Each structure stands twice: as structure tokens, then as C-alpha cells.
Amino acid sequence: MTQTVLQATANDLQSDYQALRQGVGILELPAAKLQLSGKNAIQFLNGLVSNDVKTLPPGGGVLAAFPTLQGKLLALARIYQTGEHLLLELDAANREKIFKNLSRFVPAGDFFVQDVSDTLTLLTLQGPHATALLAAVSGQEIATDKLHLLPMQIAGQTVHAAPHRRCGDAGIDLFVAAESTAQVKEALLAQASEFGARFIGEAAFEIARIEAGVPREGVDAGENYIILESELNDAVSYTKGCYLGQEVIARIHWRGQPAKRLRGLLLETNAVAPAGTEVIAADGKKVGEITSSTHSPALDRFIALAYIHRYYLTSGTEFTLQHDGAEIGRAQLTELPFVGASDKAPANDLAQ
């Protein structure tokens, strides 16, 4: 790769990051989208996920996990009640797994599941001017205090908007019919300069979500971790009744904190820390493991997300980092997020 190309790539990354932090970063996400319908849809789904689906009003939304029997994360979903059906948005890696999991209930009667991933595009607008950009192109305001789905018109095309903070600042997801995606993108680009908006790459998105302390499914959260260890507390209802994995999750909640928790580390290293880097306490014990790491432009230093044992969660605690048996630097525990507001509303959950 030539120096010119390298410089262009660095400039693009800087511009993408600036859009996310000062304007709006627009990204098309390869998410899975499933549609559930039939009289038994709510009943069956409610028995599989960790949050309450039964009480969702039309237009309402909720973050929920599909737990394993051990209370670990099989998949995370944002579930919306459209009034006609339930719409599930999941990480693309879980598309086939959850579709098959739900399809086994179809023979039980009055339950239908349809994979609409290829016919429904997900555009996400992330950054402090995301809601303003949406209002400019749609003529509608959207409340951001809770997860919900709001139909609106953009460039004559019907879309459904949902507040979803994926990178720490304001965020909006847009569900768009695949055949309408080009028109909606053009409408967003037509207003881009006024709001500091641009279409961005995944690299800047990844930096911003780590700065915001948002775990990524399959990286910082998944079947290796109990849901509460990954700080996905908003995905759990303790009053909804029975679901798979409920006993484990409830026992941890009522009896005390999980054995380990997802936390932030400020690194004193010469590079990002590889996933799997061991976190060693002053007493010589391995007390954690890094899952994600990046260089933070806002802090001008390397940072990481890591699972840390509950006895070592005091902010400011210092650790040694080891990878492949060699010491690679030091780290200090810090509260999340590294950058941005500390509140999580609405649905500051897994990035994709």
C-alpha cells in the first residue's frame, strides 16, 4: 500500500470519527430482521426472552436477551410491536440461529416467523446531530427517552425510526424497505453539510462504540458471559415471569453481583492490547481479560474493555497486562463510558 493511500485512509478515518463525535455518522448495518405474527407470537416469544414482551403497546420497543439455560447470552434483540406483528432486530451473526430457534414453534399453531433481513435495510444515524438531521429530512421529531418505533416519511418513502444510542451520543435507527434505501440515502446526503453528516466506515464506528463502553456481541458479550456480567441490565425484567435461564439470572441479581463485570481500562502500552490479554492484579493473580481495545482520539491514549473479577472493581485500581506470557504494559480501571454521557437511555446496548 502506498503512502498516499495510507494517508487517505487515515484522513477518512479522522473525518468519520469527527462526524460521529461532532455531527452525524451514517452507516448501513448488516443486521438480522425477523418478523413474528399470529395469536401465539407474543406468548411463545415471551417465554424465550429475558424482558417483558406482553406489555408492549403498538409502537413500543424493548431490549431483550435470548438466554441459555445457564443465563448466558445466546443473542440480544431489540423487539418492536408494530401493531400488526413483532419486529426483531439482531446481530447479523445470529440470523440463522434465532430463526431456527423460533421456527420450531410454528407447528404448534398460530405462530409465524419470517426472515425479512434482505427486504428491510437498517440505516443508523449516530452523533449529536442525529435527531436534528432526522427532523430535517422527515419533518418529524422523535423522542429519545425510551425505545420505540415511529413511522415517518422521508423522500416520499415510509420508514420506521427508533432511538438507539450505539456510540454514546444520540442515535437513531431507520428501518427502510430495501427498494427505498437509495432515495432515503439521497435525502440524508442532501442535508449532510448542514449537520456535519457523512456516511462512515466500520473502523470509526468501532472506535466510538469502545469509547462509549458499548459491548459488541460476539466480542465483548456472548455465550461465554452471563447477561448481567456484560452489564445488560436493561434487557432483564424481574417481574415478567418464567423464561429460559431465569433462575440463574434472578439468583445473581437478588443475591449479589456477578463474579465478574465488564469495565474500562486506561492502558499504558505502545499499541492496542490484543483480545485475550490477561489482566494481572498487584497480588499476582489473573483477575480479568481484555475483549476489545483501540486508540481513543478523544483521550489520545489506548483504552480497552475487559471483564474484571468483582473483588477488583474499585476505580483507579492498577494492573499489569500480559499477552502470550510476556508483559506488554500496565492499565488502570476506570468507569464507563470513556467518552460521552454516563446515562444509558435509551437502549445503550450491544453494537453490531
Summary of the structure (lengths in Angstrom):
residues: 352
radius of gyration: 20.7
end to end distance: 28.4
largest distance: 63.3
contacts: 1247
relative contact order: 0.16
helix: 28%
strand: 34%
